[in-house]
Amino acid sequence: MRALGKRIALTVTLCALAGSALAQTAQTGPGGPYGMPLDDNRVYVHILLEQFEYRTGKAAGDLSWGGQAWIGTDANRLWLKTEGVREKDGTIEGGQHELLYSRPISIYFDLQAGLRFDVDSKPGRNWAAFGIQGLAPYFFEVSATTYVSDRGNFAVNFEGSFDLLLTQRLIVQPQLELDLYSKGDPARRIGSGLAEIGTGLRLRYEISRKFAPYIGLSYQRNFGQTRRYASADGEDNGHPLLVIGVRSWF
């Protein structure tokens, strides 16, 4: 019995010494006590074609696009955003393109600053841009941006969307966007105040996570002087449009 006790005591002592040696090795090794450190300076690239769609109804023949791309690390990113509509007569309307730098200000939101360029068939405009983009409670994707033009005008844009999963592949996405301007711009057919509200409801089927065709409804309404400009130009205003398109990311 004494011999067995001595063997047990010797075994416990050896295990304790071995554990102490392993702990010391882990603390002094290149990875520290928690393993190798993570590389948070790796550069990533992400491209999202959010909307690429054909419109039917009163705007039959129009082709609309909207997308964004970024390159950078978890802390520093360079963004490119673009949207617009190619009408059936070949003219480009609502062409807005942004080049932004962003840094995270919380777990869910990034602060963005940069430039916006209005480039389409109308006279171009240049803007300084400052805003936030991120994920609000209940998984709402939102962005709010303030702009100052080279002519001293101010503008505000707000966008929000939400993905509602009917199944793992069938997803409904409601969307809302509004634009406000401090001054009118007759050359671009924009009035002061609330100029435009755009909404949409799209149902997409994700054949893969990176490719999803969709069908939906899009509704756009102008207000104030912007609406009068649209009426004078014979443009559609306040009628829902059927859209067919595809969403993809890389």
C-alpha positions, 0 to 999 in steps of 0.5 A: 500500500505504501509503495502504491501511495509513493507511485501515485505521489510521484506521478502527480508530481511529474504531471505538475512539473510537466504542466508548469513547463508547458505553461512556461513554453506557451507564455514565452513562445511567439504566439503568447498564451493564446496562440498566434496573433491575428493579422488585422492588417490584411487587405480585402476587396469586396464588390456588390452589385446591389441592383441591376434591373430592367424596368417595365410599365411607364418606364419600359426600356429603362435600365437601372443600376446601383452598387458599391465596392471597397478595398482595405483592412478592417480599420481603413477602407476606400469605397466606390459607390455608383448609381444611375438610370439609362433611359430607353433613349440612351440618356443617363439620369441620376448618375451619382458616383462617390469616392469615400474613405471610411473608419469604424466608429463602433462595432456596427457603424463606419464614418465616411468622408470623401467626394461625390460626382454627379455625372450623367446627361445633365450638367455635372456637379461636385460635392464633398461628402460626410456621413455614416453607414452600418447596421442598425438594430434589428439588422437594418442596413442604413446610411445617412450622408450630408453633401456640400456642393462646389456651388455652396448648396447642401444636400442630405441623402438617407437610405435604409433596407432590410432582408427578410428571410422567407427561406434560406434562399428566398429573401424579401427586401424592402427599401427606402431612400430620400433626398433633400436639397437646400437650394434648387438647381434648375440645370439638373431639374432639382428643387429645394426641400424634399426632392424625391422619395424612392421605395422598393420591394424586391423578392430574390432567390439566391441560386448561390450566396453570390448570385440572386435574380429578383423581381419586384416593385419600385416606386418613386415620387418627386415633390415641390419644384422637382415634381414640377420640373418632372411634369414639364419634362414629361417624366413619370412620377408617382407610378409603381414600376415592375422591375426584373434584375439580378444581385451579385457580389464578389 
